[in-house]
Amino acid sequence: MTPTLSEYFVLSPEVSQARQAGTPMVALESAVITHGLPYPENLTLAKDVEAEIRSLGALPATIAVLDGKIRVGLSGEELERLAQEKKVRKISRRDFAIAIAEQGHGGTTVAGTLIAAGQVGIQVFSTGGIGGVHRNAPFDISADLPELSHSPMIVVCAGAKAILDLSATLEYLETVGVPVVGYQTDELPAFYSRQSGLKLTMTANSPQDVVEIARTHWGLGLGSAILVANPPPAEVALPYEEIEGVIQQAVREAEAEGIHGSGTTPFLLNRVSELSGGASLKANLALLLNNARLGARIAVALSR
């Protein structure tokens, strides 16, 4: 049954048709567009990710808030507008009502995208890296993690962002019952790196394997997401020890400058890019495309 949507949603014609026809769809976040990259690199990435998904037989559904409406599936004009918008919120669970009430604009985080995609009935979501438990601040936990615990969706990522405490994040996911499935790996990828030293208990070697795990999990009445940890492409992945040293330096600088809360992640990602000579940004862009491809293949397998 197609879920009934509230007045706060606007679906693109393609998404509306896909919901009725059962066409495979892949949800995409928009915080990477609004807060992750500068213009025009953000627009180029958004278009490239959508093109990858279409080329594999699925429909991309980028989600954002524009003019106080939750938009699912953006036109080329809307993508362009979002990519250049200056006054834009980062949208998680707490932010939807505020952005809608003020007729504002926003880029959805992993948590925000999970909420919106779930209400539309999309079951596959591709992103870069999820949020998690922050280093040196175990009380600072991303809203992504509890949202994953009650969102029955397949989420493809390259693990959690490497600037976080990966071990603590993995422990939190275990506590709230979110299966973390390594895609063709038995080790949690560390976002920029293919290895982290953290072993996983589940591995999938094909999109169909992922679908079988998800269907069984949900069939048992377990309503969490399935987190598919997809290592970044080998040709752009960075050695773990090398990038870890860069991250630790960026963390020290953030602490020295008194940066905390929502400003921490953008500062660290930007500083890591600077300190790595742009290598981390190159890996980030490549893994986003890689995850989009896997998300599309899983969506097609799920629709069969």
N, C-alpha and C positions, 0 to 999 in steps of 0.2 A: 504494500500500500504506500502511495506517495504521501509523505508528511504534509500536513496543512501548515502554511507559513503565516506569520503575523504580518501586520501592516508595515513593519519596519524593514522588510526585505524587498529587494528588487533583483530579479533574476534576468540575466541576459536571455534573448530568444533561444540561443543555442542550448543554454543550461536548462531552460524550461522544456524544450523538446527532448533533451537527453533524459530528464527525469521521467518523462512519460514513456519513452522508448526503451529505457534500460540500457542506454549507451554507457560504456565505461567512462568514468570521470576521475580526474585527479585534482584535488584541492591544492591551492598554492597560497602561501602567506604573502602579505604585502609589506610587512615591516622591513624586510630586506630592501624593498624599493624606497620606502620613505625614510628609513633611518640607517640602512646598512651601507649604501653606496651613494656617491654624488651623481648628479645629472651630468652627462647623458649615459654614463656607464650603467646606472640603475635601469634605465629604459631598455637599453640594449640587452641586458641580462634577462629582463622580464620577457621580452619578445623571443629571445633564443630558447628560454625554458619552455615557453608555450609551444614553440615550433617543434621542439624535440618530442613533446607529448603527442602532438597531433600526428607527427610522422609515424608513430607506433600504433595508431588506431584508437587513441583515447582523446577525450576532450579536456583541455585545461580549464580550471575554474579558479581564477585568481579572485581572492576575497579582500574587500576593503570597505571602508566607510567613506561615502562621498555625499555631501549635502544632507547629512543626517539620516542616510539610508544605508543598510548593510547590502552592499552590491556583491553578487555572486556571479562571476564571469564579467570581465571588463572589456569594453570595446577598445580599439586602438586609440581613440580620442581620450577615453577615460584613463587608460594606462599612461598616456602622455601627460595628462593633467596631474595625475597622482605623482608621477615622477618629478614634476616641477613644483608641486605645492609646498609652500613655505610653512604655513600654519597648519600643522598636522599632528595629531596625537598618535601615540603608540597604544594600540588597543588590546588589552587583555580583558578578563572577565569584568573587572571593576569599572572599566572605562566605556563600555558600550552605551549605557544609559546617558552618561554625560555628553558624549560625542553626538548622540542622536538628539538629545534635548537642545543642544546649542546649534543644531543644524551644521555640525562641523565635519571634518575629514579625519581619517585615521588609517594607519597601516596595521593590519592584524598580526599579532605575535603568534607563536605556536598555539598558545592557550586560546587566544581569540579565534584563530582559524578553526580549531577543533570544535568550538562551540557553534560557530556559524555553519560549518560544513555538516556537522551532525544534524542540525535542524533541517538542512536541505536534503539529507539522506545520502550524502557522498561518503563512501567507505574507505577511500584511499587518499592519503595526504602526503605530499613530498615536500621536504624542507632541507635546510642545510644541516644545522645542528640544533638540538633542543637546549633549553635552559636547564639549570640544575642547581646544585648546592655550591655556593661560592667558597673560594679558598679563604682560609683564615676567618671565616664568618659563617659557621655552620647554621646559624639562625636565619641567614639570608638564603631563602629557598625560592627558586623561580616558581611562578604560578603555573608554568607548563607541567610540572610534575604531578600535583594533585589533579589537574585536568585530565592528564593521561590515564589516571586511575579509574575514571568513570566515563571514558569516551570510547565506545566500541568501533575503533577505526584502525586501519593499518597505516602506520606512520613510518615513512622511509627517511632516514637521516644518516649522517656520518658520525653518529654518537652525539654526546653533549659537546658544547663548545669547549675547546681545549683550555681556555682561560679559567675553567671551573675546576672544582674538586671532583674528578671523575670517579674515584673510588666511593666517595660519599654519595654521589649521585646514583651510582649503580646500586648501592645499599638501599637508598630510599626507594628506588623503583621496585626492588625485591620486597620491601616492607609493604608497599601498597598494591602488590600483586600484578605489576606490569611485566609481561614476558619480554625479554630482550633477546631477539633472534639475530645471530650473526649471519650475514649473507655471504656464503662461501668463505667464512672465517669462523674460528672458535675464540677470537679475541676481540674485545671492544675496540673499535677504531677510536683514535684520539683526534677526530676532526681533521686537522692538517696531516696527521700521520696514520699509517695503516695499523700500527701497533700501539698498545698502551701498557702491556703487561698484565691487563685484567682479563681473566678467562671468562668465557660465557658458557652456559650450560646447554644452549640450544643453537643449532645451525640449520640453515636452509640453503639448498644448493640450486633451487630454481624458483621462479615465481609461483608455480603450482604448489611447491612445498610450503611456501608462505601462506597461500590461500587455505591449504588443508589445516595448518596450525590455527589460523584465525577462525575458520568455521567450527573447528572442534572446540576451541576456547569459548566462543560465543554460544555454541550449542549446549555447553555445560552450564549456561547461565552466568558465566563470568564476563562482566560488562566492561572490562578495561580495554585499552588500546593494545595492539601488538606493535612493539617497537622494533623495526627492522634496521639493524646497524650495518650500513653499507660502506666499506672502506673507500677512501678517495682513490682516484686512478693512480696507479703506480708511477706514471711518468711525471706527476706533479706533486706527489706526496712528499712530505718533508721528514727527515730523520727525527724520531721522537726526542732524543737527547738534545739535539740542536735547537729545535723549536721550544722545548721546555725551558732551556736557559733564557731564551728571549722572553718567554711569558713571565718567568720569575722576575726578570728585570722590570718589565712593564707593571707587574703587580706592586713591586717596591715603589715605583714612581707614583702610582695611583695613591698609595698609602701616604707618601710624603707630601702629596698635593692635597690630601684630605678629600679625595674623590670617593663617594660612596653612593649606595642606593642605585636608582635607575641610570645614573650617569656612569656607573662603573664599566658595564659591558661595552658601550660605544667607545669609551676612552681606551680600554684595553685592546679591543680589536684594531682600532686605528694605530695605536702605538706599536702593536706587534707587527703590523704591516710595514710601518716605517723602519723598525729595527731589523726586519728580515729582508729589507730591500725590495719589498713588493712580492716576495715569494709566497707569503701566507695568503695574500689577496688572490694570486693566481691559482693557488690550491683551492681557495674558497669558491671561486667562480667555476672551476672544473668539477668540483664535487656537487655543486648545485645542479649542474647539467646531468651529471652521472646519476644522481638520485631521482631526477625527473624521468630519466629513461627507465630506471627500475620501477618507479611508481606506475608508469604507463603500462609496463608489461604485467605488473601485478593486477592492475585494474582490469586489463583485458582478460586475464586468467580468471579473475573473480566473477566476471560477467558471463562466463560460459556456463 
